[in-house]
Amino acid sequence: MVLVETSSRPLYEQLKLIVLHDIEVGIYKHGQRLPSEMELSARYQVSRITVRRTISELAKDGYLISQQGKGTFVNYIKGEYKYLSFDSISDSTTNPKLKRTNRILSKDIVPANGTVSGYLRIEPEAGLIRLKRLMFENDKPYMIDTAFFRLDLYPDIFDLLTDNISTFALLHQRYGISFAKADKALSVVRAGLEEAEFLGCVPGDPLFSTSKIIYQDDGIPVHYSHYLVHGDRCIYTLTVQGGADDIKIHYKD
């Protein structure tokens, strides 16, 4: 990534994206002291005023912390998730330092389209609750999650779906749902304008896209969701023990 003086985007915004990228790929690590304004100015070939504005913006967004008399420090931890688990990505982190919250973007009752009705084995046009949430790590947005709930299985769940609730815990505790199997499909897509706005990234950035269907013991699908995570903000881990035949890779033409 390079700075373009003729761009319509201000230099401090361009520099912000570059420094954020350097943080996300580990050039500047969590807890590390950021180089001085003079050093950053020389490194990125911009004025100290531009550097100062960039640092201020990144601190406002929570990626940096300034300590008087000590300097500015990186405040960013990349999430690591166990992909072969029933849990939602927000519950499967291996890093205890990450505080997770979520905010509802929309919640409505919709007819099942052909794809979703096929996943959940219900009649097309059957009623579903569609819940779209923005997930946060240490107050930074990192995932857009869209989940579908069957009204025949969860008739009174609509009002129970609130900010910061764990939907999996709700299904377990209130409805007695136990998970026996999950099918997950992982691909990479490009961020559109809406995704970029919510996740604080650039349109066209790569996103991990996961579709997940969960079944209970009798084979009935009880949950379907789809979520998008910025490619620079997470690491997926797989642990295979004798079940490697269940992991299939399909290549697009």
N, C-alpha and C positions, 0 to 999 in steps of 0.2 A: 504494500500500500504506500502511495506517495502523495505528497501535498501538491495540489494544483491551484496555482494562484489565480488562474482565469475561471475557476469554477464558481458557480453561483452560491455554493455552500461556503460560509465563512471559514477562514483558516482554523479558528479555534475548534469548530465542529469537526473539520477534517482531522485535526490533531487528536481530538477526543476519541474518534473511531480508531485511530492508529494505536494510541496508548492503551485503549480498552482491548484491542486485539492482542497487543503485547502482554497484557495482564492475563488474558484468557489462555494464551498458549504457553504461559509460564516464564516468559522473559523477566517479568516482574512477579515475584511469588508472594503469596499471602504472608503478611507480617514483615515483608522486606521494606526497608526505607527507600523511597523513590529518590533518584538523583536530584541534585539541586536544580533550581530554575535555570541557572547559567549552563549547567551540563546538558539539560534537556533542550535548551535553546540551540546549543551547538550541535547536538545529535540530530535534531529534526530540522535544523536550518530555518528557524522561525524566531520572532522577537520574544523577549521575556514577557511582554504584555500578553502575547498569545498563549504562552505556556501557563502564565498565571490564571488566565481565564479558563483554560482547559482543566487545570487542577481543581479550580473552584467548582466547575460543572461536575467533574467526576466525584468530588467529595459530596456534592449535593445529592448525587445519585447513589451514594453509599459505597462506591468502589475504592475510595481513598479516605483516610482519616488523618487530619492534621493535628499534631501535638506541639503546642507552643514551646519553643526552645529545643525541640528534638527533631522536627522535620515532618514529612508527610509519608504515611505508610499505606501499603496495599491492604485492602480489606476484601479479599475475594477468595472463596474456596470452591473448587470445581466439584460437583456432585459425582459420586460413584454409585451405580445402581446394579442390583442383581437382576438380570433380565429373566432368568428362569425361576420366577417366583409368582405366586398368585397375587401378591400385594400390588397395589397401585405403585407407580413410580415414586409418588410422594411418601409412601410408607416403606420403601425398600432401600433407602440409602444406607450405606455402610459408614457414613461420617456423622458422628454424634454432635459435631459443632454446628451443623446446619439447622436453623430454625425454619420450619415450614408453616406457611399459612396459605389460605386461598380465598378468593373473592368471586362471587357469582357474577358472571357477565350477562347471562340470560337464563330463564327457566320457563318452559312452556309445555303444553300438551300438543303433540303433533301426531298425524297418522304415519304409520310405519311405511317407508318406501320399500321397493322391491329388495334392495340390498339388505337393509336392516331386518326386515321381516324374515328373510332367508337365514340370516345369522341367528335370530332368536326363535326361529321356527314358529312364527305366529302368522295369522292371516294378514295379507296386505291391507292397509288402511286401519288396522287395529290401533287403538290408542296407546301412545308411549309418552313418558315424560322425558324431555330432552333437557339436559343440564349442561351448560357451558360455563367453565370456570377458568380463571387465571390463577396459576399457582406461583407462589413466591418462596425463595430461599433467602433467609436473612434480609427480607423486605425487597428483594430484587426479583422481578418477573423472570421465570425460566420455562414455563410450560403452559400450553393451552390444552385443556382437557374437555372433551365432549362425551358425555355418557348418556345412555338410554336405559330407562327403567320400565319394565312391563307393568301396566296398570292391573293386570289380573293377579300378579304376584305381590305387588306393593300398592294396594288401593289407596292408602292414606299417607303415602310418603311425600307428596308434593310439599306440604307445609313444613315437613321435617328437614328438607334440604335447605340448609342455611350456610352462611359464610363460615369457613374454618371447620366444618364438620367432616369427619372421616366417613365417607359413604360405605366403605367396606365394613367398618365397625357397626354402622347402622344396620346393614343387611344381616350381619351375624347376630347382633344382640336383640334387635326388635323382631326380626322375621325368621330367625333360626336357620338362615341359609348357611350351608357348609360348602366349601369349594373343593371339588375333586379333580378337576382338570381345567387347563387353560390353553387355548390356541392363540399364539401371538404371531403377527406378521410385521417385520421391520423393513422399512425402506427409507430412502432419502428424497426429500422434495425441496422445492425452493420457496422461500418466504414470499407471500404476496403482501400487498399494502397493509391489509388488516393485521396479519400475523406480525409484520415488522413493527407496526405501531404498538401492539400489545407487548411484544417481547423486547422492544428497544433495540432492534437490529436493523439491518439494511435490506430492503427488498431484493430478493435474489439470493440471500444467504442460505446455506444448506440447513435444513431442519431434519432431525430424526422423526419419522412418522411411524407410529405403532398403532395397529388395530388389535383389539383383544376381545376374545369371547371366553367367558368362564361358565363351566358346567358344574352342576351338583352331582351327587352320587348316582342318581338315576339317569344321568346323561342329558337332563333338561338344561338348555342354556338359560342362565339366570342373570347374565350381565353382558353388555356390549359397550365398549368405549373406544375412543380414538383420541390420541394425544400427540402433540407436536412439541419438540424440545429443540432449542438452538444447538447446532452441532458443536459449538465451541464450549458449551456449558455443562457437558456431562460425559461420563465414561460408562459404557455398559460392560458388565463382566458376566461371563458364562462359566459355570462349573459343570462339567459333564462326567457322570459316573455310570458307565455301562448303558446309557441311553442315547448314545450318539446317533443311532439310526432314526431317532425322532426329530433330529435337527436337519432341516432340508434347506438348501440354498437354491433359489430360482433366479436365473439371469434374464433380464429384459432384453428383448431383441433390439 
